């Protein structure tokens, strides 16, 4: 049986963090643990441990150093960190507000100044990206169904993996409407349903499917895909309408 340290995402990341500190290629501005690893939704079977490494300025030698570490840490569920600079972050808040909002809401700074806590976003940029993202997801869902070529297992994998990308969008929809932005996925979809009136139960089912707490037979899979798609359509209509 694995020890608690071997399964605790914070402890696992600490090993990776210590390795980054030992390198002498570049001074690190800050390091931030972000995402599911900091929430009760973390599942060692399917969840990655995500992070952001901020450098004072971009240094490709550091990236060259970092790349081989993937062989060591990928089996321990540590995803390749996002490499950014302070200038990149401040200049990207109009382009990627949905992503940076999630980083702001769910992060732990483990080294250096907390550059994420003070981020602020303009409502118009957040609304614009929400509309773009929800429409992109409708295209993706159609293509995922077509590209599964009738392979049931492939479709299940694609749908269950896709739900991860919906939750930053859901948080942004809530935030732009001045609603609470819960940390857990079940709470997010509940708050989203209260805001929009859209039945968000299928998003909860897809989350359970990803975490292997639910399975679909062939008929349930077809119905689940249709329900997933139509719920996303209804959210698109709500986003395109006047403010909620």
N, C-alpha and C positions, 0 to 999 in steps of 0.2 A: 504494500500500500504506500502511495506517495505521501511524503511528509507535507505538513502545511506550507512550509517554505517553497516546496516544489510546485505547489498549485496556486499560491497567493500571487496575483499579478503584480502587486506592489513590490514584493520581495524579488520576484523574477526580474522586474525592471531594474531594481537596484544593482543587480549584477551587471547588466548592460550599461547602466549609468557609470558605474565604477570603471568599466573598461574605457568609456569615452573620456573620462577624466584623466586617464593615464596617457592618452595620446599627447604628443607635443608638437603637432602640426599647426594648430591654430588655437587661439584663445576662444573659449566658448562664451557667448553672451548669456545664454540661458537655456535650460532644458525643461520641458513641460510634458507631463503625462496627461493624455486627453482621452475622452471617450468612455466606452463601456467598462473598461477595467476599473473605473472609479465608481461604478454603480452596482446595485444588486443584480443587474441583468447579465453580468459577466458569467460566461459559461466556458470553462476551459476546453470543452470539446469543439466549440465552433467560434469562439470570440478571439480576436486578436488584441494584442496590447499595443496601443498606438501612442505616438509621441511626436513632439515638435522640437527640433534642435535649432536654436537661433544662433547664427554666427554674426559677428560685427560686420563682416562683408563676405561675399561669396568666395569660397575657396575650393576649387575642384580637387586639390590634393586631399582634402578632408573627405570628400565623397569617395575618392579612390581608396582611401583607408577604410571607410565604412563598409563599402560593398561586400568584401569577403566575410565580414562578420555575420552576414545573413545566413551562411551555412551553419554557423554555430548557434544562432539565436532563433532562426525561423522554426525549428522543431519545438522551441519553448514558447511559441505563439507570439514572439515579438515581431511586429511588422516593421518594414523599413521606415525609419522616421522621416517626417517631412522636414526638409532643410530650408530655412528661411533666414532673412535678415530683417532688422527693424524697419528699414526703408521699404522692403517688399510688403511687410505687414501693413504699414500705415497707408501705402499707396494702393492696396488691394481691397480696402473695405467697401469701395463702391462697386467692385467687380464680383467679389465672393462674400457678400455679407452673410449668406445662409451658413456657410462653413465656419466663418470666423465667429458667428454668434454661438454656435455649438462649442467651439473651442473656449470661448469666454465662459459659457455656462458650466461646462464640465471639464475642469482641468486642475492639475496640481503642479505647482512649480517646484521642481526638485533642485534647481541650481540657478543662481542669478536672479535678476529682477523679474517681477511678474508683469511681463509686457502685455498679457492677455486681459487682465482684470479690468483695465481702464478703457478698453475699446468701446467706441460708440458708433452707431450706425444711423444713416439717414433713411427715413421711412420709404422714400420713393425708390431707393436702390433695393431695399429689401423686398418691396412689393414686386418690382420688376423681375428680380431673380426668382421669387416664388412662382410667378406666372410662367417664366421660362422653364423652370425645373419641372413643374407639374405636367406641362405639355410634352417635355422631353420624355418623361416617364411613360406617358401614354404611347408614344412611338416605340419606346423600348419594350413595353409589354407586348405590343403587337408583334414586334420582331422576335421576341423571345419565344412566343408561341409558334411562329412560323419556322424558326430556326431549330426548334426541338425535333422537327421532322417526325412527329408522332411518338417520339421516345419519352415515355412517361417519367422515367427517372431523371432524364435530362431536364424536362420541364419543371419537375419538382425542385431540382437543385437551383435552377435559374430563378424561379419565383421566390424561393425561400432566401436565397442570397440577396435578391433585389430589395427585400424589405428593409435591410440595414440602411440603405440610402434614403429611405422615406423619412426617417425620424428627425434628421437635421431640418428637413423641409417642414415637418409638422411643428417643430419648435419655433421656426421662423414665422409660420402662419400665426401661431399663438402670440408670439412676441409683437408682431406688427399690429395685432389687435388688442394689445395691452392686457393679455391674459397670462395666467401663471404658466411657467414652462417647467413641468416636472422633470425629474431625472430619470424615472423608470418608464419603459416603453408602454406598459399597461396604463399608467396614469396619463401619459401623453395622449393616447388615443381616446381615453375617456374625456379629457378636457377638450380635445378637438371636436368630438361629437356634440358636447354641450355648446360649443361656439357655433358650429356650422349647421347642426341638425342632420348631418350625414351619418348614416349608420357605419361606424368604423370597426365593427366586429370582425370584418375580414382581415383587417390589418393586424389585429390581435391573433387571429388564426395563423396568419403567415409568420408571425413572430414565433408562435408555438411550433409551427412546422420546422422553422430553422433550428430551433432548440431541441428538436426530436421529441417533443412532448405531444405531437399530433401527427397523424398520417391520413392520407387521402386514398380511397380506392379510385378506380378510373372515373366513375361517375362523379364522385365528390371533387376530383381534380378539375374536371371540366367546369363544374358549377363554381368551384373556388376561383378559377381563372376569370370566369365571367364576372363574378362578384367583385373580385379585386379590381378588374378593369373599370367596371361601372362606378364603384366607389371613388376611384381616382378621377373619373370623368365628372362626377358630381362635385368633388372638391375643386376641380378646374373651373367649373361654372361659378362656384362661390367666389373664387379668387378673381375671376374676370368681372364679376358683378360689382356694384358700388360697395364701399367699405362695409364690412360685417358689423 
